[in-house]
């Protein structure tokens, strides 16, 4: 939620100065909720959608499926192959982008007011009717495997992956969302369809919009755009779903050199675990993550 409020404030600050920013909460007839900053003085709008869970919802043994699925959303939809989809975006002067992190699948759309209906129809096709053509799957699979191969030779990525495994163990956070060369090579079209159903669901969605669109128009847009998606997705990995443990196990770091550097003096093993459960934001391993992170999602 904080991510969306920050997004709205960032865009709003770029608008003409005024006494206050009116952030409206919009609920559609279908029950979807969004935050809106309405600005009719500009001839375009931006919509941001987040599907909570992201790549952490990868099924056991299918690491990399959600990342690959997300990358394929703009590789053709409905009756359009990849080239036709790109051509349609260009003709509408519409920007559509899709990204995956361990916390969310992100969808961004920017479109002219006069092309809103056509742009949203294009986005709806990408979200609800992705083609996952064999040719596109193999092309994007090759791109992902090239990234994985490069990371295996990069000292920073090697250190980052070792750290993740040490801290998070078998939880999805303990591995790269790109998957491994073996896991990505084994993914099938059925795996991608399952990943699509797992993460692109109405119970996981957060929406914000800024620009030339009214609350009523946004409500209709949300229902039309997302109403055909499944009502519920896969269980959250944080809740222990999907066969993953989401337990904060600080003992993994306690006896390492980096753990001794950051760990508060005087905490014994039992008291340290209790501290993390009661104060998760102050847990020493979180401090290490913050200090070690370079902001990359994979």
N, C-alpha and C positions, 0 to 999 in steps of 0.2 A: 504494500500500500504506500509506503514511504517513497518508493521508486516513482510511482505514478504522480504523487503530489509534487515531487521534485521536478519531474518532467513538465508538469503543467506550469509550475512557477518559472522554470527556465524559459519556456516559450512565451509566457505572459510578459516577462521582463523585456522581451524584444518588441512588444507591441507599444503603441503610443502611451506615454506616461499618463496616469490617471490616479485618482485618490485611492482606489482600492481595486483588487482583482476579485471578480465575482466567480467563485468556483461553485458550479451547480451540480448537485447529485441528481442524476437522471435514472429513472427506473422504467424499463420498457414494459409493454403489456405482457410479454413473455417472461418477465421476472429478472431480466439481466440489468445490471447496474453499471453506470459509468460516471466519471467526473468530466465536466465540461466547462471550458472557458470560451464563451461565445464572443466572437469578434466579427461583426458583419461588415466592417470597413475594408476587409481584405478579401480577395476573390478566390480563396482556397481554404482548405482545411487539412488538418493532420489527425490521424487516428492511430493510437498506440494500443496494442493488445498483448497481454501476457498470459500464457497458460502455465500456471503454477506447477512445479515439479520438474519440468525440463528433462534433461538427460539422466537425472537421478532415478527416473522411472524405467530405465532400461531393464528388461527382464533378465534374470540370471542367465549367464552364458551368451547374452546378446548385446554386450557392451558395444556402443557405437551405433546402434540401430536408430535411436532418436536423432542423433546428430546427422546421420546419413539421410534419414527421412526428411528432416527439416531442409537440408540442402537441396532436396529434389522437389520441393514444393513449387519452385519457379521454373522447373524443367518440363512444363507442359501440364495442362489441366483441361478436363472436358474433351472437346473435339479439337483442341489446339496442341500441337507438339511444342517442343522447346522453342523453336524459331518463331512459330506463330504467336506464342505467348509473349515473347520479347517484343515482337513487332506491335502487338496490341498495346502494350504498355507505352511504347514510344509514340504511337499515334495519338494516345490520350494524354501525353505529357504527364503520366502518372508514375510515381515512385512506389514500388513495393519491395520490401526486404524482409527476410526471414533469418532468424539466428537462434542458436541453442546454447544454453549454459546449463550447469548442473542444477540451477534453481528454476529456470523458466525457458519456455520457447517464446521468442519475441517476434511479433509481427508489426511492421511499421508501414503506414500508407499515407501518402501525400498526394492530393489531387485538386484540380481546379473545380470550383463550384459547378461550372457548366458541364463538367464531365463526371460528376459524382456518381450518377446511376451506373454508367458504364464501367467506371473504375471499381466500384464496389461489386459489380457482377463479376469482374475479372478476379478480384480478391476472393470472392465466395467460391469461384470455381477452383482456385488454388487450394483453399482450405477444405473443401468438401468433395472435390472430384480430381485429386491428383492422379496423374496417369501412371507414374512409376514405370515408364517404358524401359524395356531391357537395355536398349542402347544408352539411355540417360543414366540408368543405374550403374552400368559398367564404367561410363565416363567419370561420374562423380565418385564412384568407389575408388578409381585410380587416383583421383586428386587427394582423397582422404588418406589413402595408403602412402602416397608420396609425402604427406605431412608427417605421418607416423614414422616413416623411415628416416626423415630428416631429424625428428625429435630424438630418435634413438642415438644419434651421433652428436647431439648438442649437449655440452656439459651442464648448462643451466636447466635444460629440460630433464636430463638424467637426475640431477639433484632434486628438482621439483617433484618428480615422480617418486623418488625414494622417500622424500619427506611425506608425501601424501599417503603412501602405503604404511609408513610408520605411524602416522597419526590416526588415519581413518580405517585401516584394516580392510575388511571385505565390503564395507559400505561403498556405494558408488563414488563418493567423494575421494575414495582411496585410489582411484584410477582415472585415466584421461577419458573425457567424454568422447574422444575420437575413437576409442576402442583400441584393440591391438591388431597387428597385421592378420593374425589368425581369425580373430572374431569378426573383423570386417569382411574378410574373404569368404566367410561362411554364411553371411547374411543373405537371405532370399527375399524375393518380392513379398511373400507372405509375412516375413518378419517385419518388413517396412509397413505393411498394412496394419499389423498388430501394434506397432509403435505409434502409428497415426491414431488409432482408436484409444490407446492408453493415455496420451497426453493432450490431444485436441478435443477437450470435452467442456461442456458448459459449466460444470461445477468447479472448474479450475481457472476460469477466465477472469481477468481484470481488464478494464477498458478505460481509456481516457481520450478526449478529443479537444482540439483547439481550433478556432477559426470560424469560418462562415457556415455555421450549421446551428439550427435551433434545437432546443430540447426535444420537441416533438419529432423533428426530422431524425435526430440521433436515436431516439427510441425505436422508430421504424427501421432505421438502418441496422441496429444491433440485432433485432429479431430476424430480419431478412438474411443478414450476413452469417449469423451463428446458430440460428434456430434449427438447422438440419444436423448439427453436430450431436454426438451422443450426450445424454444428460450427465452421465458420470464416467470418469476415467479410471485408470489403475490406482490401487492404493498407494499412498505416499510412502517413499522410502524412509522419511523421517519418523513415520509411525510404525516402522518395522515391516512395511508391506513389501511384496515382491521378493521375499526371501532375504532381505538385507537387514542387518542390525544397525540401528541408528544411535546406539549407546555412546555417550561421551566417555571414552576410556583414556583418561589422562595418564594412566600408569605406563602407557606405551613410551612416553617421553621422559618419565621421571628420572631414569637412570642413565640417560644419554648426556653427552657434554652440553648440548644446546638446552636440554631440559634443566640441568643443574644451573645453567646461566640465568634462565628466566623464572624458575620455580621459586615461590616465596620461601624464605628461610623458615625452618621450624615446622613445616607441614609434614606430617607423617602420612603414609600411604592411605590409611583409612580416612583421616581427616581431609586429605586432599580430594579424594573422591566425593566426599560429602560437600565440600566447598564448591566443586564444579556443578553438582546437581542443584544446589541452592542458589548459586550465583553464576549461571552459564556465561553471561557476558564478561565476567571478570576471570573466567577460567584461564589459567596460565597458558594452556595450549592455544587458546584463541589469541592471546597476545603474541605468541610465536607466529601464528598464521598471518596476523596483520602485519607483523614486521617483515616476514619473509616473502609475502605475496608481491607479485609485480603487476597484479591486476588482470592477468590473462585468465580466461575461462578454461583453457585447455593447455 
